[in-house]
Amino acid sequence: MNDNMKNGYILMKEYLTEKDCAELAALEGVVKKEGINLKLELDYKKNLLDNKNTANTNPCCMKEYLYYSDEKPVSYLGICSFGGNIYELNGMTHPDYRGIGLFHGLYDHALAECKRFGKDKLLLLTDGKSESGIRFIESVGGDYAFSEHRMILPVSEYVSTGSNADVSQVTLREAATEDVALIHRLDRILYADEVEQEEEETAADGARSEDPTLLVNTYLIELTGECVGKIRIDFSETEGFIYGFGILPEYRGKGYGKVALREALRIIFDQGMPVAALDVEAKNDRALSIYTGCGFRAVSEMRYYEVRV
């Protein structure tokens, strides 16, 4: 047995604890020294445990897979789902523990769990500069699907400007418990996979009504009191991260998205965050135009690969 595999074991969990997130952040720091960016969503996941509804007895997919050596995580795979029906898988392995099958073992466990919950398609993520990440994904049959740019806007570069839309009519409101049904509808319109949509609505509505993550960091975009979209903001110690941003089709092209984005930036910078960040699909010219118009610039590329389960 390889010395790096002695005293090792795999731990599978529904949620990460604060201690887990701290240890994984340390591992992430080691990996990032290679110039590799990751999309682990650790701050978001740390909040999930805080907001977990302990009364929820519905079965939940195991979404966290850690390999420990000498009581420290040296390989990690996590599953994320942001309102749509497709799971995203991302992870990392300490440079000293690569090439001995640790991450592949985690992937096999995650794949079995995804099958158990009826998933027939997954998205595997890797930095465009990560040769080992790309090599692994191709080895498990991943087909390139699309790329996203990670974009950032430091507060020192942010200039608040006006818009053609009436700013006074567009507001962000933190989602409340009574908005659950509305958020489900928005998710289905904005993000749900069309092929799986009808099946998942019928099978999962009961479970999703108790989803403890649904309201976390969620803001509804309202136009004179009517909901026209939603946006989510995750706060870490170093940045405010924007995600889950969408405007309903009938309200697009009128400048409301840009106004909502600027309001989100105001919230981020008012809380003292030094940087705002987001991800955007590389071919989404409309969104790229909005983001660059607000001062965002691309700093890395994340590649998405599709795997049929």
Secondary structure by P-SEA (a helix, b strand, c coil): cccccccccccccccccaaaaaaaaaaaaaaaccccccccaaaaaaaaaaaccccccccccccbbbbbcccccccbbbbbbccccbbbbbcccccccccccaaaaaaaaaaaaaaaacccbbbbbbccccaaaaaaaaaacccccbbbbbccccccccccccccccccccccccccccaaaaaaaaaaaccccccaaaaaaaacaaaaaacccccccbbbbbcccccccbbbbbbcccccccccccccccccccaaaaaaaaaaaaaaaaaccccccccccccaaaaaaaaaaacccccbbbbbbbbcc
